[in-house]
Amino acid sequence: MSQPKTIYFTLDMGNTSCSIAVFRNNKLLKASAIRKNDLSGLKKFLSLWDEPLHAGIVSSVVKEDGVFLKFLNSAARVIRLHPGLALPIKNNYLTPETLGNDRLACAAGAHALFPRRPVLVIDAGTCIKYDFIDATGHYMGGSISPGLVMRFEALHHFTSALPRVQPHALKKLTGKNTKESILTGVEQGIRFEMDGFIAAYKKQYKNLKIVITGGDAPRLAKPLKSGIFAAPHLIHLGLYEILKKNLA
């Protein structure tokens, strides 16, 4: 007799939007972005599967997220990500209570993808985060720098003459006017930064794997010199690994 199919969910809640993913038998079925507090959108996404929800995990940076949680708690067992949860990796961060859930989840996801290799995660979102996990599954910490849009906004905000520039593809290295100079300074600067971090880690760790994720990853990753593994749903893979650890 075949066992009943079981659905698990992972929910990552941000300040203005959130993303949700559904897993079955250790396989990611689908992930989707949903507007904050859009309960109908959440229900519509989950209704795509006939199987009942078994359990899920919620990672949230906002305090007032009761609309989603009230519904999810009525439908399944819900675990909230917090520093006291059991983890599939060893957290060596000196202040684990200050470590962002996104960094922790991405580290767990990267280790699940490459469990016997040192991994450098590059999360290119609002901020650019570099997180390192060694070959034995120890999360060692990392670095945080301003993201793509944040750099453009900072140049405009903290100067009196520089214009606000929107991200735009520019292949040339040398800008011929102020707008082009900002574009190449920000975008090429980020790529040089990423290449520099990758090169420095590769000097210290043999067989290093590079994993990139985040909303700006497709834009920034392609021109990089080093071969990397793109994982657009890395945070959900990590949340799922943490969920399994706490359901065992």
Steps between C-alpha positions, in 0.01 A plus 500: 500500500641838403551755774292819493667797338610765744549869429738725690530876459767761565408867537745789494338826611662836430403858570290551187465158337556134565573179315363154558607158377350153513693174536408136460738207555800733531419662167416866448173505307448873458595836649316827463508861619195631686415850617514563872173402674348381171318209660301421186825474304643263759189282496495496120860384487447221753181387326706388200554170683228263615710353779461650848780700654697303757737759641691812411755752617471879504791741488395858568666838544169665591317482830143547378451196279192356667283484186710228340590323823140472618401326178808276484468395865147384427618290207826343615770483762700822472853557627645850519869540429688630804854460642399213731390259225699189418705554185644272230822703524718611791465873561836649602380861481605680818162677532245252361211713627605776257542274197234562239263213426573538130874451551443198723253337263719558195795345682292193583383476139853529362628227729215273392593555135872438558530313831868408478641817349579846633243743361493875458144632469449833325151641562449799270196674640438828681840440654766271356583230751796263483465197730747217541429139602794262534510143371387359836183711510618775732363845422791735560350844425557734209471856374227753421522786251244734335293349221452625145207739553635617835823614335320698233277663763796582727685683223197720440404547865840588641607741226355824369579453131477133409169388346289204605585225249298183445684170441563461130718264300832659407779280368767769465757550773549875454199728533483786249263714707380524859219248461729245334768563760255420779374192318844354443619606844217321676447193284862430407601588855271229637637246254859587593401469866347159442800380300726622778313312772491186287874517428584558868292204617640275227852572625404366842268213411553239234202362313296807593148518352339836427120525530317818404142596576285809548300731278799664332691174449402451131619852421830482685609138471538449126810717444689359800826327417451207736255218429210512743184304579177703478237407760206743475302321773792437735327653801205262461730200465666601824174562682381156393817340638448681830135393506592132449756524779232621743239246395731204547 
